[in-house]
Amino acid sequence: MQKVFIVGCGAYMDAGYGCPGEWRCLKAAALGEGKFGAPVQVMGFIRCECPGRTIAPTVGMTARLAEVKPDAIYFSTCLVDARPGCPYGSAEDLAKILETKAGVPVILGTHEYKG
């Protein structure tokens, strides 16, 4: 079973813009729905905090504390599709940084649940 980390937008979740938190991402991961394609084991759920500068070190710390290198990192749907969008950068730019630093693929999005 693939081991993954999920990165969610902390500001988006806190503001209540339609994302109640991580339960939708965790449901999709457990059931293999959405971008997962098969059930996965979530080894860490990380909140990206503005302005996003600490996300790479936070992912690194999570990997050390979990004692696992993830097979992939998934950006939550709220981070990827946030409206209003992140004023500090795009999900694509952040994904490139994480892929370089962590050495694992970053997948944009987790689920397609509505409402």
HELIX and SHEET records of a PDB file:
HELIX    1   1 GLY A   10  ALA A   15  1                                   6    
HELIX    2   2 TRP A   23  LEU A   31  1                                   9    
HELIX    3   3 ILE A   55  ALA A   66  1                                  12    
HELIX    4   4 THR A   77  VAL A   80  1                                   4    
HELIX    5   5 ALA A   91  ALA A  102  1                                  12    
SHEET    1   A 4 GLN A  41  CYS A  48  0                                        
SHEET    2   A 4 LYS A   3  CYS A   9  1                                        
SHEET    3   A 4 ALA A  72  PHE A  75  1                                        
SHEET    4   A 4 VAL A 106  LEU A 108  1                                        
END                                                                             
